[in-house]
Amino acid sequence: MKFVALVSGGKDSCFNILHCLAQGHELICLANLYPPSSENDELDSYMYQTVGHDVLTLYEKCTGKPMYREPILGLASNQKLEYSKTANDETEDLFRLLSIVVKHHPDVEAVSVGAILSSYQRTRVEDVCFRLGLTSLAYLWQRDQGELMEEMCNSGMDARIVKVAAIGLDDANLDMTLQQIHPTLIQLNRRFGVHICGEGGEFETSVLDAPFFEFGRIEILEKEVVKHTNDDVWYLKIKVGFVEKPKNLPKIENWSDFIVEPPLLTEQFQEIYDNVSFQENKPCTTENIFPKAEVSSWSENVFAMNDKVFVSNLFSVKESIEEQIAEIFEKLQNILSEHDLKFSNIQSSKLLVKDMANFGKINSMYVKYFNEPLPPARICVETNLPDTIHAQLSVVILKDIKTKSGLHVQGRSYWAPCNIGPYSQGIADSNDSIIRISGQIPLIPKNMELSCHDKALSAVLSLQHYDNVKEVTGYKFHLLTICFIKNMSLVDVASGVFDEYILTSNEREKFTSNLIIVQVTELPRGADVEWGGLFYKDQGQYMNYDSDSDDENSDGGSDKDIRKKVGVYFVDELSDFKFDINKSAFYEIYANPKKLANLPHQLKDCSAYELFPVIQVIDRLTGSGDKIAIVEYN
């Protein structure tokens, strides 16, 4: 893709450019926001580095690429972690800047941004990119800071320290290179927890040279040390000049020489991949055996329990796909209105489609209802719905939107796939300390292409994505996982991968073994496997999306109480299970439609259940593929 690079003059934005180039993207131009001339050199901005911004006036000459610059006029008016368009906010300055870039370069498709840990910065860049139809490229996102700093030191960049604001750092460290200050940062990290890459604001840098500076470098002509406040905060005021590079330097052919691309699998998941083995099971039939006559008995349910509303099995029998989806969402809108709730209160959804070939039409209508920050987590599969039904929708709604938090990453990185639809990677409820994680398929994060390797790698890679989401959100303990497969030959590998996952987990002593493996007819992007489910966080843990986020203690109860909230049961027939509708419980039922034809009388008289038709439910302990799985929520 052709991209514009957001540059602050610092190491992160420049190093991310190298990663974009190494991934085959083409640098078209540079863009920067700068403090107004009436301000001093150090402007307090929540979003942008402003120290050393004067060096940026020479970046156009150094790179041979046009530089677009606009002043920072707004303030941090909207300081919420998740951003939406806000008047007079400094994020709107970024929108103005990138709008100018797009006007002059309509072929620009992406934006390079050097965010490492800051969700505050990431969500704002992603919001602007979404509004302009651009893709965020954030290859440093969630990288290990120790590894990153070492890679930066070996990248060919000349980055100087221009500001210090941390214990153990003072004016003597100003003008140091990364290589010079690196040992000090390692020591301070070990002693005081100082962020090695400066993600806590410990220091800032200015890049004077980089491999993509094709035509020249920058040299410091004059410098002045300034003490910014009464605290130990120092910065360097510099005057700089341009030094032309020799014209006969060889052209760089391989940008990968300047970076270290992290492996596709982390050490933990590489170990899982190395250890797992599986054998092919006998293929099963994928015949749709749902009787058409049963459509009339397919119940749409609304059930309020504690702090949630469960809306289940919404469908339509209208003629066209568009009419069906419109009616489904009309029903959902009416239910929300009856409970004085909005679409933004929805925590998660399960979207079942009859034919994945129609997903584009369905999704284009779905997205219109979820255009605010943190759309619901989502499971989407193709399964054996009745012939006349194109889609079925079930949602979990939070009564109090203030308990909602989550993770919605829309930019490309090495971390995990960006969302490929209107959904968040995970949405949590602080009332019960549980996060619902969207279905994860084996996409290669850096380019969003489907992994075409063996089935074991597909299962391991998609499970790694699933794990990465729970790690970033801080909900580390497993409650329930649903594994969706297309082919029965994946049963053993999925089961083996999950067992290895528990064994290699740092929290394995608290992991539940709640795993349901179901076979469906198709998955998004033609994937072989998809993992989704629930994790929880123990009392005393707190959300850690951002390096500067506040501690947020959970009100979800003790660890033991949380684990009692979810139970998983396998039965041969629905009549084998005792549904207790007199207590506060909700049921998810996964089964072949033939087993759902005759609901027990306990369910016919209540609305506390969701039906999820599948080809087969596999009991991995017995190997039987003709089971019913029941998830009980208390």
QUIVEN-V909009 format. One record per pair of residues at least 24 apart in sequence whose C-alpha atoms are under 7 Angstrom apart, sorted by the first residue. I is the first residue (numbers start at 0). J is the second residue. D is the distance in whole Angstrom. If there is no record, write none. Layout:
i: <I	I>
j: <J	J>
d: <D	D>
This chain:
i: <0	0	0	0	1	1	1	1	1	1	1	2	2	2	2	2	2	2	3	3	3	3	3	3	3	3	4	4	4	4	4	4	5	5	5	5	5	5	6	6	7	7	7	8	8	8	8	8	9	9	9	9	10	10	10	10	11	12	12	14	15	15	15	15	15	15	16	17	18	18	20	21	21	27	28	28	28	29	29	29	29	30	30	30	31	31	31	32	32	32	32	33	33	33	34	34	35	35	45	46	51	51	51	54	57	60	60	61	61	61	61	61	62	62	62	62	63	67	69	80	80	81	81	82	82	82	83	90	94	108	108	109	109	109	109	110	110	110	111	111	111	112	112	113	113	114	114	115	115	115	115	116	116	116	116	116	117	117	118	118	125	125	134	135	135	136	136	136	137	137	137	138	138	138	139	140	140	141	144	144	145	148	148	150	150	152	152	154	154	155	155	155	156	156	156	156	157	157	157	157	158	158	158	158	159	159	159	160	160	160	160	161	161	161	161	161	162	162	162	162	162	162	163	163	163	163	163	163	164	164	164	164	164	164	165	169	169	170	173	198	199	199	214	214	215	215	215	215	216	216	216	216	217	217	218	264	267	268	268	271	271	271	272	272	272	275	275	275	276	277	277	278	279	280	280	281	282	282	283	285	285	287	288	288	289	289	289	291	291	293	294	300	301	302	302	304	306	306	307	307	307	307	308	308	308	309	309	309	310	310	310	311	311	311	311	312	312	312	312	312	313	313	313	314	314	314	314	315	316	316	320	324	342	342	343	343	344	344	344	344	345	345	345	345	345	346	346	346	346	346	346	347	347	347	347	347	347	348	348	348	348	348	348	348	348	349	349	349	349	349	349	350	350	350	350	350	350	351	351	351	351	351	351	351	352	352	352	352	352	352	353	353	353	353	353	353	354	355	355	366	369	373	373	373	374	374	374	375	375	375	376	376	376	376	376	376	376	376	377	377	377	378	378	380	380	380	381	381	381	381	382	382	382	382	382	383	383	383	384	402	402	402	403	403	403	404	406	411	411	412	412	413	413	414	415	415	415	416	416	416	416	424	425	429	429	429	430	430	431	431	432	432	432	432	432	433	433	433	433	434	434	434	434	435	435	435	436	436	436	437	438	438	438	439	439	439	439	439	440	440	440	440	441	455	457	458	458	459	461	461	462	465	471	471	472	472	472	473	473	473	473	474	474	474	475	475	475	476	476	476	476	476	476	477	477	477	477	477	478	478	478	478	478	478	478	479	479	479	479	479	480	480	480	480	480	480	480	481	481	481	481	481	481	482	482	482	482	482	482	483	483	483	483	483	483	483	484	484	484	484	484	484	485	485	485	485	485	485	486	494	513	516	516	517	517	517	517	518	518	518	518	519	519	564	564	565	565	565	565	566	566	566	567	567	567	568	568	568	569	569	569	569	569	570	570	570	571	571	572	573	574	583	584	584	584	585	585	585	586	586	586	586	587	587	587	588	588	588	589	589	589	589	589	590	590	590	590	590	591>
j: <24	25	108	109	25	26	27	106	107	108	109	26	27	107	108	109	110	111	27	28	29	30	107	109	110	111	28	29	30	110	111	112	29	30	31	110	111	112	30	31	31	48	52	52	54	55	205	206	203	204	205	206	158	204	205	206	113	112	113	151	111	112	113	137	138	139	111	254	138	258	254	254	255	64	64	65	66	64	65	66	67	66	67	68	67	68	69	68	69	70	71	69	70	71	70	71	70	71	75	120	161	205	236	239	241	214	215	212	213	214	215	216	211	212	213	214	214	100	96	118	119	122	372	122	123	372	372	123	127	133	134	133	134	135	136	134	135	136	135	136	137	136	137	137	139	139	140	139	140	141	142	140	141	198	545	546	545	546	544	545	409	410	410	410	411	410	411	412	410	411	412	411	412	413	412	412	414	414	195	196	195	195	196	258	259	177	178	257	258	209	210	257	206	208	209	210	206	207	208	209	204	205	206	207	204	205	206	202	203	204	205	203	204	205	234	235	202	203	204	233	234	235	201	202	203	232	233	234	200	201	202	231	232	233	201	231	233	233	235	546	546	547	243	244	241	242	243	244	241	242	243	244	241	242	242	460	503	459	463	496	499	500	455	456	459	492	495	496	492	491	492	491	488	487	488	487	487	488	487	520	614	383	592	593	385	592	593	385	386	596	385	606	606	606	607	583	397	398	395	396	397	398	395	396	397	394	395	396	393	394	395	392	393	394	609	391	392	393	609	610	391	392	393	388	390	391	392	388	387	388	389	361	368	369	371	374	396	397	398	400	375	394	395	396	397	375	376	395	396	397	426	375	376	377	394	395	435	375	376	377	378	392	393	394	395	377	378	379	392	393	394	378	379	380	391	392	393	379	380	381	382	390	391	392	380	381	382	389	390	391	381	382	383	384	389	390	381	381	521	421	421	405	407	423	421	422	423	422	423	426	422	423	424	425	426	435	436	437	422	437	438	437	438	521	522	523	519	520	521	522	519	520	521	612	613	612	613	614	612	428	429	430	427	428	429	428	472	444	445	444	445	444	445	444	444	464	467	442	443	444	447	468	468	553	554	555	554	555	554	555	535	536	553	554	555	533	534	535	536	474	533	534	535	532	533	534	531	532	533	531	529	530	531	464	465	529	530	531	526	528	529	530	526	492	528	493	528	496	529	530	530	530	543	544	542	543	544	536	541	542	543	534	535	536	534	535	536	506	509	510	534	535	536	510	511	533	534	535	511	513	533	534	535	562	565	513	514	532	533	534	513	514	515	530	531	532	533	514	515	516	530	531	532	515	516	517	529	530	531	516	517	518	519	528	529	530	517	518	519	527	528	529	518	519	520	521	527	528	518	619	567	616	617	613	615	616	617	613	614	615	616	613	614	632	633	630	631	632	633	630	631	632	629	630	631	628	629	630	618	626	627	628	629	626	627	628	626	627	627	599	599	633	631	632	633	631	632	633	629	630	631	632	629	630	631	628	629	630	613	616	627	628	629	615	616	626	627	628	615>
d: <5	6	6	7	5	6	6	7	5	6	6	5	6	5	6	4	5	7	6	5	5	7	7	6	5	6	6	5	6	6	5	7	6	5	6	7	6	6	6	6	6	6	7	6	7	6	5	6	7	5	5	6	6	6	7	6	5	6	4	7	7	7	5	7	6	6	6	7	7	7	6	5	5	7	5	5	6	7	6	5	6	6	5	6	6	5	7	6	5	5	6	6	5	6	6	5	6	6	6	6	7	6	7	7	7	7	7	5	6	5	4	6	6	4	5	6	7	7	6	7	5	6	6	6	6	7	7	6	6	5	6	5	4	6	7	6	5	6	6	5	6	6	5	6	6	6	6	5	4	6	7	6	6	7	6	6	5	6	6	5	6	7	6	4	6	6	5	6	6	6	5	7	4	6	7	6	7	6	6	6	6	7	6	7	7	6	5	5	6	6	6	7	7	6	4	7	6	5	5	6	6	5	4	6	5	5	6	7	6	4	7	6	5	6	5	5	5	5	7	6	4	6	6	4	7	6	5	6	7	5	6	6	5	7	5	7	7	6	7	7	7	7	6	5	7	5	4	5	6	5	7	7	5	6	7	7	7	7	7	6	6	7	7	7	6	7	6	6	6	5	5	7	5	6	5	7	6	7	7	7	6	6	7	7	6	5	6	6	7	6	7	5	6	6	5	7	6	6	7	5	5	6	6	5	7	6	5	6	6	5	6	7	4	6	5	6	6	5	6	7	5	5	6	7	6	5	7	6	6	6	6	7	7	7	7	7	6	5	7	5	6	7	6	4	6	5	6	6	5	6	6	4	4	6	6	5	7	6	6	5	6	7	6	4	6	6	5	6	6	5	6	6	5	7	6	5	7	6	5	6	7	5	5	6	6	5	6	6	4	7	5	6	6	6	5	6	6	6	7	5	7	7	6	6	6	5	6	5	6	7	5	5	6	5	6	7	6	5	6	5	6	6	5	6	5	7	6	6	5	6	5	5	7	7	6	6	6	7	7	5	5	6	6	5	7	7	7	6	6	6	5	5	5	7	5	5	7	6	7	4	6	7	7	6	6	7	6	5	7	4	5	6	6	7	5	7	6	4	7	7	6	5	6	6	5	7	6	5	6	5	6	5	4	6	6	5	5	6	6	6	5	7	7	6	7	6	6	7	7	7	6	7	7	6	6	6	6	7	7	5	6	6	5	4	6	6	6	7	6	6	5	5	6	5	6	7	5	6	6	7	5	5	7	7	7	5	6	5	5	7	6	5	6	7	6	4	6	6	5	6	6	5	6	6	5	6	6	5	7	6	5	6	7	6	5	6	6	5	6	6	5	7	5	5	6	6	6	7	7	7	6	6	6	7	6	5	6	6	5	5	7	5	5	5	5	7	6	5	7	6	5	7	6	5	6	6	5	7	7	6	6	5	6	6	5	7	5	6	7	7	6	6	7	5	5	6	5	7	7	6	5	6	6	5	7	6	5	7	7	7	6	5	6	7	6	7	5	7	6>
